[in-house]
Amino acid sequence: MTRLENKVALVTGASQGIGLAVARKLAAQGAFVVIQGNRSMQAAGDAVRDIESHGGRAAAVQADLAQEDGPARLCERLDALLRDRLGCPDLDILVNNAGVIKREPIEAVTPAQFDLTLNVNLKAPFFLIQGLLPRLRDQGRIINVSSMGTRVAFPAMAAYAPAKAGLEALTRLLAAHLGPRGITVNTVSPGLTETGMNPQLAGSEAAQQAIAGIALGRLGRPDDIADVIAFLAGEEARWVTAQCIEVSGGQRI
Ligand SMILES: NC(=O)c1ccc[n+]([C@@H]2O[C@H](COP(=O)([O-])OP(=O)(O)OC[C@H]3O[C@@H](n4cnc5c(N)ncnc54)[C@H](OP(=O)(O)O)[C@@H]3O)[C@@H](O)[C@H]2O)c1
C-alpha cells in the first residue's frame, strides 16, 4: 500500500514548475491526481501520459484562474471528470499552487496588473476552496503555495507579496474553521526556485547574488518544494495545521 493510495488530489498550476513536481510526487505515492493548467495544456497532457507510463493515475483539466468565473468553471470540470473517471466527485487534497508574478515596484503597478496578481494568487484559491468545500472529504488537506516574499521585503513584489500574504491569512482562518472536520490547512512558501517563473535567472549574475544569500548555497528545485507539500498531504502530517512553512534553503535569514 502506498501512502496516498485511494486519495484524490487537485493541483492547480501543475502544467509546469513546482505544481508539475507536486503532481508527479502525489501520483507516485498512489493518489489520483488532477493536473490543472491554463495555457500549457500540451504539457499537462504530456505529464498525464508520463505519470500513467510509470503506473500512476492522472488527468488534466483546463481553467483560466484569472477570470471571474475561472474557479467555478474548474469546479464544474473537476466534478464531471471525477464522476466520469472515479464515479464520485469527492477529493482529499487541494494544492493551490497556480501563481503569477509581474515584478514591479509600487510606482509601476497598473490597476490591471494588480487585479491579475490578486485574482490568480488570492481570489482564485479563495473561491476554489469555497466551491470545493462540499466535496472535500473530512480529514482532507488544503495546501496553499505562498512565497518567502511575504517575509523579506522585495520592493519589486509590490502586488505579489500582499496577494500571497492574504493567502497566508486565509490559511490560518480556514485551519480554525475546518479543524472540526479534521481538515488541515497549511501554507508552503518557496524561496527562489528554478522554474519558468524565473527565466531571467539562468546562469545570470542575479542568480549568483541570490545564491550568496542562501544558506544551503544553491537555488531551489521544484522537487525541493514538492517533497514538503507531499509530506503535508499525507497521514504523517495529521497534526500540522495553520502553519506557514518556508522552503527556501535558508534564503535571506
Ligand atoms: N519559482 C519561484 O521562485 C517561486 C518562489 C516563491 C513562490 N512561488 C510560487 O510557487 C507557485 C508555482 O510557481 P512556479 O515557479 O512553478 O511557476 P511557473 O513555472 O510559472 O508555473 C505557474 C503555473 O501556474 C499556472 N497559471 C498561471 N496563470 C494562471 C491562470 N491565469 N490560470 C490558471 N493557471 C495559471 C500556469 O499554467 P499554464 O502554464 O498552463 O498557463 C503554471 O502551471 C506559484 O504560486 C508561485 O507564486 C514560486
Ligand as a Chemical Component Dictionary entry (heavy atoms), coordinates in Angstrom:
data_LIG
# 
_chem_comp.id                   LIG 
_chem_comp.type                 NON-POLYMER 
_chem_comp.pdbx_formal_charge   0 
_chem_comp.three_letter_code    LIG 
# 
loop_
_chem_comp_atom.comp_id 
_chem_comp_atom.atom_id 
_chem_comp_atom.alt_atom_id 
_chem_comp_atom.type_symbol 
_chem_comp_atom.charge 
_chem_comp_atom.model_Cartn_x 
_chem_comp_atom.model_Cartn_y 
_chem_comp_atom.model_Cartn_z 
_chem_comp_atom.pdbx_ordinal 
LIG N1  N1  N 0  9.632  29.837 -8.717  1  
LIG C1  C1  C 0  9.852  30.588 -7.630  2  
LIG O1  O1  O 0  10.966 31.113 -7.433  3  
LIG C2  C2  C 0  8.749  30.799 -6.614  4  
LIG C3  C3  C 0  9.089  31.401 -5.412  5  
LIG C4  C4  C 0  8.101  31.611 -4.464  6  
LIG C5  C5  C 0  6.813  31.206 -4.710  7  
LIG N2  N2  N 1  6.496  30.613 -5.896  8  
LIG C6  C6  C 0  5.106  30.197 -6.101  9  
LIG O2  O2  O 0  5.068  28.834 -6.452  10 
LIG C7  C7  C 0  3.931  28.586 -7.292  11 
LIG C8  C8  C 0  4.373  27.854 -8.549  12 
LIG O3  O3  O 0  5.287  28.682 -9.237  13 
LIG P1  P1  P 0  6.272  28.152 -10.372 14 
LIG O4  O4  O 0  7.582  28.761 -10.110 15 
LIG O5  O5  O -1 6.176  26.692 -10.517 16 
LIG O6  O6  O 0  5.640  28.918 -11.635 17 
LIG P2  P2  P 0  5.515  28.542 -13.176 18 
LIG O7  O7  O 0  6.561  27.546 -13.560 19 
LIG O8  O8  O 0  5.456  29.845 -13.876 20 
LIG O9  O9  O 0  4.086  27.810 -13.244 21 
LIG C9  C9  C 0  2.930  28.548 -12.941 22 
LIG C10 C10 C 0  1.734  27.653 -13.073 23 
LIG O10 O10 O 0  0.564  28.430 -12.763 24 
LIG C11 C11 C 0  -0.365 28.337 -13.829 25 
LIG N3  N3  N 0  -1.077 29.595 -14.044 26 
LIG C12 C12 C 0  -0.545 30.826 -14.225 27 
LIG N4  N4  N 0  -1.514 31.714 -14.506 28 
LIG C13 C13 C 0  -2.677 31.012 -14.486 29 
LIG C14 C14 C 0  -4.029 31.370 -14.719 30 
LIG N5  N5  N 0  -4.398 32.618 -15.069 31 
LIG N6  N6  N 0  -4.975 30.410 -14.625 32 
LIG C15 C15 C 0  -4.631 29.142 -14.307 33 
LIG N7  N7  N 0  -3.365 28.736 -14.091 34 
LIG C16 C16 C 0  -2.401 29.671 -14.190 35 
LIG C17 C17 C 0  0.458  28.016 -15.071 36 
LIG O11 O11 O 0  -0.378 27.353 -16.022 37 
LIG P3  P3  P 0  -0.105 27.426 -17.641 38 
LIG O12 O12 O 0  1.376  27.397 -17.829 39 
LIG O13 O13 O 0  -0.792 26.178 -18.135 40 
LIG O14 O14 O 0  -0.750 28.669 -18.133 41 
LIG C18 C18 C 0  1.551  27.125 -14.491 42 
LIG O15 O15 O 0  1.130  25.783 -14.447 43 
LIG C19 C19 C 0  3.295  29.950 -7.561  44 
LIG O16 O16 O 0  2.203  30.148 -6.699  45 
LIG C20 C20 C 0  4.410  30.925 -7.229  46 
LIG O17 O17 O 0  3.907  32.180 -6.852  47 
LIG C21 C21 C 0  7.437  30.393 -6.857  48 
# 
loop_
_chem_comp_bond.comp_id 
_chem_comp_bond.atom_id_1 
_chem_comp_bond.atom_id_2 
_chem_comp_bond.value_order 
_chem_comp_bond.pdbx_ordinal 
LIG N1  C1  SING 1  
LIG C1  O1  DOUB 2  
LIG C1  C2  SING 3  
LIG C2  C3  SING 4  
LIG C2  C21 DOUB 5  
LIG C3  C4  DOUB 6  
LIG C4  C5  SING 7  
LIG C5  N2  DOUB 8  
LIG N2  C6  SING 9  
LIG N2  C21 SING 10 
LIG C6  O2  SING 11 
LIG C6  C20 SING 12 
LIG O2  C7  SING 13 
LIG C7  C8  SING 14 
LIG C7  C19 SING 15 
LIG C8  O3  SING 16 
LIG O3  P1  SING 17 
LIG P1  O4  DOUB 18 
LIG P1  O5  SING 19 
LIG P1  O6  SING 20 
LIG O6  P2  SING 21 
LIG P2  O7  DOUB 22 
LIG P2  O8  SING 23 
LIG P2  O9  SING 24 
LIG O9  C9  SING 25 
LIG C9  C10 SING 26 
LIG C10 O10 SING 27 
LIG C10 C18 SING 28 
LIG O10 C11 SING 29 
LIG C11 N3  SING 30 
LIG C11 C17 SING 31 
LIG N3  C12 SING 32 
LIG N3  C16 SING 33 
LIG C12 N4  DOUB 34 
LIG N4  C13 SING 35 
LIG C13 C14 SING 36 
LIG C13 C16 DOUB 37 
LIG C14 N5  SING 38 
LIG C14 N6  DOUB 39 
LIG N6  C15 SING 40 
LIG C15 N7  DOUB 41 
LIG N7  C16 SING 42 
LIG C17 O11 SING 43 
LIG C17 C18 SING 44 
LIG O11 P3  SING 45 
LIG P3  O12 DOUB 46 
LIG P3  O13 SING 47 
LIG P3  O14 SING 48 
LIG C18 O15 SING 49 
LIG C19 O16 SING 50 
LIG C19 C20 SING 51 
LIG C20 O17 SING 52 
# 
